[in-house]
Amino acid sequence: MAEKDRETILKKAVKIASILEAKKAHDVKILYVHDRTIIADYFVIAHGTSSTQVKALCDEVEFRMNEGGVPCTSIQGRDGTNWIVMDYDDVLVHVFHRDARNYYNLEKLWADAEQVEFTPEPIEGINAEKK
């Protein structure tokens, strides 16, 4: 993958992670998995503490990314309450209920993947500073 492509894809992953952070998702992580699988270059992993929060987190990511011209290719698990996967082609977003995240433990499964440190971007209308 060209360095420019990696930067563009990383920006997408950071944007998604920032949206999740702004909506109060817990323990948001980005994993670089390009060298470990063909299904994606990055995983964004987060969890909520209720099925309502899990769905709200995914709805917000879908809304904000659509607004930015980046539609979701596929969403799996929306009817469930434990784990929703959103496919943004080169970024897979895993939003869990806390208990499901502990059970499936993707971070352990992908322990050899590089964890990407990121600083959340401000998301207009969610976490804008009050004046």
N, C-alpha and C positions, 0 to 999 in steps of 0.2 A: 504494500500500500504506500502510495506517495505521501511524503510528509505533510503536504498541503491538505490532502484528503483526511489524514489522521486529525489534523487540527480542526477541520470543519466538522468531522464526526464527534470529536471531543466537545466542541462548542455545543452541539446538539445535546449530548449527554449532560453537560453542565447546566444547560437551560432547563432540562427536565428535572434534574436534581434540585435546582434552585426553586422551581415551582413546588416540588414536594416539600422542601424545607419551609417555604413561605406558608404553606397550608398546614404546617405543624406535623408533618410526617416524622416518624422516629427513626433514628439511626440510619440516615441516608448515606449510601455508599455507591461509589462508581468503581467497577472492576474492568480492567482492560483484558479482554479474553481473545483478542484477534489471533494470537498464535496458538490457541488452545482448542478452538472450535470454528466451524465455518458458518455457524448460525448467526453470529453477530460479532461486532468489534468491541462493544461495551455492554455491560449489564449495569443498570441502575437498580438498586435494591433498597426498599424502604418498608416500613410497616406502620399500621394504625392500630388503635386499641379497641376498635369496634368494627363490625361489618359496615356500618353507616359511614364511618370515617374512611375505610378502605375504598368504598365506592366513590365517596366525595373526592378523595385524592386523585383517583383515576379520571373522574369527570373533569377535574380542574386541569390536569395535564392535557387531556384530549382537547378541551376548549382552548387553552392557551397556545398549544402547538398548532392547532387548526388556524387560529387567529394569526399566527406567524407564518402561515403558508406551508406547514409541515403536517400533513394528515397522517393519522395512524393507519398502518396497513391492515392490522388485524388486532382484535382484542379477544382474549380467551379468559373464561372464568367470571365474566361479568354477572352471571346469574348466581354464582356461588358467593360465599361469604369469607373464604379463607385466603385465596390467592388469585390475583388477577395479573395476567401477562399482557403487556401492550407491545406491539411490534412496530418499531419505527425503522425498519429495514436493517440498519447497521447498529441500532441501539435497541436492546430488549429491556423493558421496564417491568420489574417484578414488585408488585405491591401486595404485601401479606397482611393478614391479621397476625398480631404478635405471637400467638401460640403456634400458628402454622409456620411462621418464620423460624421459630426455635426448633420445630420438628424437622423441617426440610433442610435447614442450615446450609443454604447455598454458599455462604462464605467459606465454610469448611470444605464443601464439595469442590469449590474452585479456589482452594487455598493457594495454589501455585500461580494464580493470576495476579497481576499487579493491581494493587489498590491505588486509585488516583485521588490525590488530595485536591480539594477544590474549595474555593470561596464562593458561597452562594451569591448570585446576582440579585439585585433588587427587582422585584416583580411588581410592576405598576398595578395599583388597585388592591394588592394583597398586603404587602409589607412596606408600603411607602411610609416614610417618616412623617409623623404628625407635626404640624407647625403650630 
